[in-house]
Amino acid sequence: MNIDDQQHLKELIFLSCELAEVNDFDVLMDKILKSAREFVHSDAGSIYIKKDRDLVFSYTQNDTLQKNLESGRKLVYTTHTIPINNNSLAGYAAVTGKTLNIQDAYALSANLPFHFDKSYDVLSQYHTHSILTVPLKTSSGDIVGILQLINALDTDGKMVPFREEVEPYVDYFANCAANALERAILTRTILLRLIKMTELRDPNETGDHVRRVAGISLEIYEKWAKKRGIPQRDILHNTDILHMGAMLHDVGKTAISDIILKKPEKLSPAEFENLKKHTIYGAQLFSNPTSEYEKAAQIVALNHHEWYDGTGYPGHVDPLTGKPLEGYMDKRGKPLPKKGEEIPIFGRVVALADVYDALFFPRAYKSAWDHDKVLATICKEKNTHFDPDIVEAFFESLPSIRNIAERFS
């Protein structure tokens, strides 16, 4: 084994260990694609996830297109599906389980069963040259998706073909990535089933709603954290646990009466007081948390209705009992409110994401608001309902947030 081989193996072992630390499906896809692209020095790439007999275009990165955006903006893309058959590069790789190393996408022989679809280049005004298409195959041989790396670059940034000698290493990495994705898919499935149970009780708590709130929360947190100089490794870790926690923000509603949850008109004061308890019920579901993910879910469930000015709920309470914490009780025996940075950052972030989604999309008791009206309301409630720094991060992330709203609408 030469020095280059040893170095490649060290990199792969390190990358594989990093993937094993990520549990959230969306965060993991970002990590897989970024790590693979850095390993082979590619300009762009995409991940397709297998769903029944189709491949779903689920994630993409493109440095060239990213550079054309304003500073701080993220690449916006839409999802689509392609059938698993021999017609496309990704489809062929999924059918055969073989890696395809295409030196020039525009020079493919007409005799090949697959072809390159140029329409995506036309739409994005991008030129695809070399493509490395790799099946994401688990240790049991199941293909969970396709990793596609686009336009290898040399040390001068010039587009070149992918070297054949890197293929075994990329195949090994893809295997590790597939096993991590399989685990993340299982975790996501369990989460969605738990959310489905909430949806059966509360018609407003849909799978799309929680995906939007979770995705928006990540965009806000990442922007907030970067402005504070939080290390990227810590940001990745925190977005991993926040995404899962945000998806479960209203799981405590499973303990609220249908009379309240499904009431089409405004709740009475007594009914609203009962509804408020869903924050405590949600936190109790994750009592004695055994992982950081359960701890994040408990924090989010308990704190996503706190207001920055201290007028939210439930205040300083024991998440296990719902009773005021010792030393945090007023003269009436009520818990003292949380305000400002007493509210955990995850709670402050999800509070804004949840309100944005609740206003922008229709609910049983209201129609969808005009987007400008939603933004004006968020501005108005800065320093009262919302942390002003979180509001600032929200507006700086707005293009990505709108994209999330459209993808899960």
C-alpha positions, 0 to 999 in steps of 0.5 A: 500500500503506497502513501496515497492509499494510506492517506485515502484510507485514513480520510475514509475512516475519519469521514465514516466515523463522522457519519456515524455521529449524525442521526437526522436524515436531512443533516446526514444527506448534507454531510454525506454529499459535502464529504464525498465532494471534498474527497474527490474534489468535485464542483457539484453533486446530488443525492437521490433517495430510493422510494418504491420504484422511483428515485427522489432527487432529495439534495444537491450542492453546486459551488459554481451556482452558489458563488453566483448568489449573494453572500449568505444565501443558499442554493434553492432547488426543487425536488423531482422523481425519476423512474428506476430503469436503464434510461438515466444514469442514476436509474441505471446505477440503481438497477444494476448496482454498478458505479458509472464514471462518465468522462464527458456527459455530452459525448455519451454514445447513442448505443448506451442504454442510458443517456444524460438529460441536458434539460437540467443544465439548460434550466440552471445555466450550468455545464455538466462535464464529468459524472461519477454515479455511485449506488448507495448500497448497504452492507446487506446489498440493499440500494437506498439511493444514488450518490452523484458527483459532478465535475471533478476539478484539478488543483487549478480548478479546471474540470477534469474526468474522475480518476478511475483509481478513486472509484474503490474508495468512493464505493467504500464511502458510499457503503458507509453512507448507505448504512448511515442513511438506512439508520437515519431513514428508520429513525425518521420513519419512527418520528413520522409515525409518532407525528402521524399519531398526533395528526390523527388527533390534531388536523393542524399537526401534519407531516408537512407542517412539522417538516417545514417547522424543522427545516425552517428552524435549522435555517434560522439556527445556522444563520444565528450560530454562524454570526456568533462564531460558533464552530462549524462542527458544533453547528452541525451537531446542534442542527442534527439534534434540533431538527429531530426535536423541532419535528416533535414540538407539538407531540404533547397534543396527543394528551389534549381532548378532541373537543379542544383540538378539533374545535373550528372556532376560537377556544374559550379561556378555559379551553385555551388554558387546557391547550397550554398544557400540551407543552408540559405533556410533550416534555413529560413524554421525554422525561429522563432523556437517554440521549441528546435527541430526547433532551432537545425534544423535551426542551423544544416541547416545553419552550416553543410557546415562551415569549421573549418578553416573558408573556408566554407559557408555561414559564419556569416549571418542572417538566416532569410535574408541570409545577413551578420550580423551587424559587420560581413561584409568584405570590399566587403560586404560579410559575414565574415567566421565562424571558429573554435568554432564560428561554433556551435557544432551541425554544426561541428558534422553533417559536418563530418557525412555528408561528411563521408556518401557522400564519402562512398556511391555512388552519381549521380556524383561519385562512392562510395569510398573505406572505407580506402580512406574515412578515410584517407581523413577525417584525411587529412582534420583535422584542415581544414575542420573538428574540430580535436576533432570531428575527434578524436570522430569519429574514437573512434566511428568507429565500431558503425558508420560502423554498422549504415552504414550497417543497412541503406545501 
